[in-house]
Amino acid sequence: MSIKSCENLFCIYWEENKCILSNISLDVQGNCQDCIYVDLQKMTLTEARKQMRKKLESTYRDCN
């Protein structure tokens, strides 16, 4: 199996920064045409955004 580096952690084929598919197709811009996104519940995504904002605000507060 050919392991390709992948940054799209929302793709179902992403695993530890790698694509687990043996073959992929790319479009003209180099984007993967085989990507299938994980279906996140709206509440999960909303909560994750809130937690990330708090984390970033805390980090920037500590830098000042």
NUSEZA-458203 format. One line per field, with one value per atom (N, C-alpha, C, O): atom name; x, y, z. Coordinates in steps of 0.2 Angstrom, whole numbers. Example, Ala and Ser with C-alpha at 12.3 -4.5 7.8 and 13.67 -1.06 7.14 Angstrom:
2
at = [N, CA, C, O, N, CA, C, O]
u = [66, 62, 66, 71, 64, 68, 64, 67]
v = [-28, -22, -16, -17, -11, -5, 0, 6]
w = [39, 39, 39, 42, 35, 36, 39, 40]
***
This chain:
64
at = [N, CA, C, O, N, CA, C, O, N, CA, C, O, N, CA, C, O, N, CA, C, O, N, CA, C, O, N, CA, C, O, N, CA, C, O, N, CA, C, O, N, CA, C, O, N, CA, C, O, N, CA, C, O, N, CA, C, O, N, CA, C, O, N, CA, C, O, N, CA, C, O, N, CA, C, O, N, CA, C, O, N, CA, C, O, N, CA, C, O, N, CA, C, O, N, CA, C, O, N, CA, C, O, N, CA, C, O, N, CA, C, O, N, CA, C, O, N, CA, C, O, N, CA, C, O, N, CA, C, O, N, CA, C, O, N, CA, C, O, N, CA, C, O, N, CA, C, O, N, CA, C, O, N, CA, C, O, N, CA, C, O, N, CA, C, O, N, CA, C, O, N, CA, C, O, N, CA, C, O, N, CA, C, O, N, CA, C, O, N, CA, C, O, N, CA, C, O, N, CA, C, O, N, CA, C, O, N, CA, C, O, N, CA, C, O, N, CA, C, O, N, CA, C, O, N, CA, C, O, N, CA, C, O, N, CA, C, O, N, CA, C, O, N, CA, C, O, N, CA, C, O, N, CA, C, O, N, CA, C, O, N, CA, C, O, N, CA, C, O, N, CA, C, O, N, CA, C, O, N, CA, C, O, N, CA, C, O]
u = [4, 0, 4, 9, 3, 6, 3, -3, 8, 5, 7, 13, 2, 2, 1, -3, 5, 4, -3, -4, -6, -13, -14, -13, -16, -18, -25, -27, -29, -37, -39, -42, -39, -41, -48, -51, -52, -59, -61, -67, -57, -58, -58, -54, -63, -63, -57, -56, -54, -48, -41, -36, -42, -36, -34, -39, -28, -26, -19, -14, -17, -11, -7, -1, -10, -7, -6, -2, -9, -8, -15, -20, -15, -21, -20, -15, -25, -25, -27, -27, -30, -31, -25, -20, -26, -20, -19, -14, -25, -25, -30, -35, -28, -32, -32, -28, -37, -38, -37, -41, -34, -33, -36, -36, -39, -42, -37, -31, -38, -33, -30, -24, -33, -30, -26, -23, -26, -22, -26, -23, -33, -37, -39, -40, -40, -42, -49, -53, -50, -57, -61, -67, -57, -59, -61, -63, -60, -61, -69, -73, -70, -77, -76, -72, -80, -80, -83, -89, -81, -84, -90, -90, -96, -102, -102, -103, -100, -100, -107, -110, -110, -116, -115, -110, -120, -119, -117, -113, -120, -118, -111, -108, -108, -101, -97, -92, -98, -95, -95, -90, -101, -102, -98, -94, -98, -94, -87, -83, -84, -77, -75, -69, -79, -77, -76, -72, -81, -81, -75, -71, -73, -67, -61, -56, -60, -54, -54, -48, -59, -59, -56, -52, -59, -56, -49, -45, -47, -40, -35, -30, -37, -34, -34, -29, -39, -40, -35, -32, -35, -30, -23, -19, -21, -15, -12, -7, -17, -15, -15, -11, -19, -19, -12, -10, -10, -4, 2, 7, 2, 7, 8, 13, 3, 3, 5, 6]
v = [-6, 0, 6, 7, 11, 17, 22, 24, 25, 29, 36, 38, 41, 47, 52, 51, 57, 62, 66, 67, 67, 70, 75, 73, 81, 85, 86, 90, 82, 83, 78, 73, 80, 76, 75, 71, 78, 77, 72, 70, 69, 64, 57, 56, 53, 46, 42, 37, 44, 40, 42, 40, 47, 50, 46, 44, 45, 41, 43, 41, 46, 48, 52, 50, 57, 61, 58, 60, 52, 48, 47, 46, 46, 43, 36, 33, 32, 25, 21, 15, 25, 23, 21, 24, 16, 14, 18, 19, 20, 25, 30, 29, 36, 42, 46, 45, 50, 54, 61, 63, 65, 72, 77, 75, 82, 87, 91, 91, 96, 100, 105, 107, 106, 110, 106, 108, 99, 95, 92, 89, 94, 92, 84, 82, 81, 74, 73, 76, 69, 68, 62, 61, 59, 53, 54, 50, 61, 63, 62, 64, 59, 59, 62, 59, 67, 70, 66, 64, 66, 64, 68, 74, 65, 68, 70, 66, 76, 79, 82, 85, 80, 83, 90, 92, 94, 101, 103, 108, 100, 101, 100, 104, 95, 93, 98, 100, 100, 105, 112, 116, 114, 120, 120, 125, 115, 114, 114, 117, 111, 111, 118, 120, 122, 129, 133, 137, 132, 136, 134, 139, 128, 126, 128, 130, 128, 131, 138, 141, 142, 149, 151, 155, 147, 148, 147, 150, 141, 139, 145, 147, 147, 153, 159, 162, 161, 167, 166, 171, 161, 160, 160, 163, 157, 157, 165, 167, 168, 175, 180, 184, 178, 182, 181, 186, 175, 173, 176, 177, 178, 181, 188, 191, 191, 199, 201, 207]
w = [0, 0, 0, 4, -4, -5, 0, 0, 5, 10, 8, 7, 8, 6, 12, 16, 12, 17, 16, 10, 22, 21, 27, 33, 25, 31, 32, 37, 29, 30, 35, 33, 41, 47, 47, 51, 43, 43, 38, 37, 34, 29, 32, 37, 30, 33, 32, 35, 27, 25, 28, 27, 32, 36, 42, 46, 43, 49, 50, 46, 56, 58, 53, 51, 50, 45, 38, 34, 37, 31, 28, 31, 21, 18, 18, 15, 20, 20, 13, 13, 8, 2, -2, -1, -6, -10, -16, -19, -19, -25, -23, -21, -26, -25, -32, -36, -33, -39, -37, -32, -40, -39, -44, -50, -42, -47, -50, -48, -54, -57, -52, -53, -46, -41, -36, -32, -37, -33, -27, -22, -27, -21, -22, -28, -17, -17, -19, -16, -24, -27, -23, -24, -19, -15, -8, -4, -6, 1, 2, -1, 8, 11, 18, 22, 20, 26, 31, 30, 37, 43, 45, 44, 46, 48, 55, 59, 57, 63, 65, 61, 71, 73, 75, 77, 73, 74, 81, 82, 86, 93, 95, 98, 92, 93, 90, 93, 84, 81, 84, 85, 86, 90, 97, 98, 100, 106, 105, 109, 100, 98, 96, 98, 93, 91, 98, 98, 102, 108, 112, 115, 113, 117, 113, 117, 107, 103, 104, 105, 104, 105, 112, 113, 117, 124, 125, 128, 121, 121, 118, 121, 112, 109, 113, 114, 116, 120, 126, 128, 129, 135, 133, 136, 127, 125, 123, 125, 120, 118, 125, 125, 129, 136, 139, 142, 139, 143, 139, 142, 133, 129, 130, 129, 132, 133, 140, 141]
***
